[in-house]
């Protein structure tokens, strides 16, 4: 963006710090937390520490940020610095609940007045749209200048280049020569310091920001650039703010380009007990030296999903040896190496499941196992039709991507969400049939009380979303009539609750495996084990499903007793 300017008279009376003289303790003083510090502190060091704390535990602060965004038009009148800082933090955290709140303010008189030039709301929504996956609503009022500016900003993003330029590319006029020596030869870090609130001259800060606008080519100082935004100031036409925004866009673009997701296909598999040995035990055979109270001796890596581009897909074959990272609960549990097993050996007679199976080359005593029930390695939730002890499957990734940025953790489902989950159960299973004394389903529907729908588990993310498992308290011999087909309801049911509290039914008879950012895009994928049954004697469909893009998309790999069926 090219600026023509002569600043010698413009900057004489500019405020160098935020408009209100806030202390680090916030309005109430003393009892402030990290969000208060971000909103009210003048200290750059305190702000930096507070931003770090918020990024480490975003879920704690999302509700308060949501409220600040709801109050944004009012806060622009009463506390503009805190109002704008809340918007900048929302852009940095990129929670999907933020854009629907912000977009409602585009038509408010206060926001329209603030957005005559570059403004925080348009900046934050541009970040959410281009880097956070938010889709611009089609029903926005195109007559609003804020909507036009937002559309133009989003359209401009693909044209941003990380090629380094000079300050002359973005600004011309006598002010450039005045400050050229001051900024010439400076590193990115030095320019950031020069553009920051510790510099007494607003004119110097602006020309340093111009230099950043043409020179940022990496992501290492992304947070520092957001701190510049937190400490922006009013000039004649928001030139400083616009230059900082452009610098942040470049840093965000660099973050995307540096992502491991852009460096070839990524494979995700599971370490599982050897299905050949499990099949022998299920058929009544013995394994030499094996105690039936212990898991089978051998374990394999089974590749299930691949991402090579924008989508995850089920793997059909992976005929190369690989080194894998073991991911569990956001932690790196180590590495294993694998070697392809010929399909005829992997799927010998009577063995169901994938044909693509890898032998673990790493010594098996070095391969971790998650202890579950009573301290033992066996877990009955993952044994399918084998009827024997199996180990819990462990996710492996072909790249060292194990972190869980969404921070999925076991939690208590908020009381106000429980009725919504039960309502979705009732809508999904609207023709419940109990059994008569002989164990046959009745011909008439039975009423299910809400109190009978028990929440077994809930997991929460730092985005304010939830994964919920339910089960009927009286779940023996109970079905749902789905058209002409009976669905067994003896097992569990799973739901996804969006940050805006929309409840989506996922499936029956699953088990949560793990959550992690396996493709390195900054958002966690979630994997479930599938063990779907229509009769209480056996499991019909076994496999795994991987959810991504905040549960908007999924890839499924499942098989029956007779065939392997990638969906």
Secondary structure, DSSP 8 states (H G I E B T S, - for coil): --EE---TTGGGG--SS-SS---TTTTT-SS--HHHHHHH---HHHHHHHHHHHHHTTHHHHHHHHHHHHTHHHHHHH-HHHHHHHHHHHHHH--HHHHHHHGGGTTSHHHHHHTTSS-HHHHHHHHHHHHS-----TTS-TTSHHHHHHHHHHHHHTT-------GGGTEESHHHHHHHHHHTT--HHHHHHHHSTT-S-HHHHHHHHHHHHHH--SSTTHHHHHHHHHT----TT-HHHHHHHHHHHHHHHHHHHHSGGGSS-EEEEEEEE-HHHHHHHHTT---TT--TTS--S-EEEEEEEEESSS-EEE-S---S-EEEEEEETTEEEEEEEEEEE-HHHHT-TT--S-S-EEEE-S-GGGS-----GGG-SB-GGG-TTT-S--B--EEEESSS----TT--EE----HHHHHHHHHHHHHHS-SEEEB-TTS-B-SS-----GGGEEEEEEEE-TTS-EEEEEEESS-TTEEEEETTEEEE-SS-EEEEE-TT--EEEEEESEEEEEEE-TTSSSS-EEEEEEEE-SBTTB-SEEEEEEEETTTTEEEEEEE-SS-EEE-
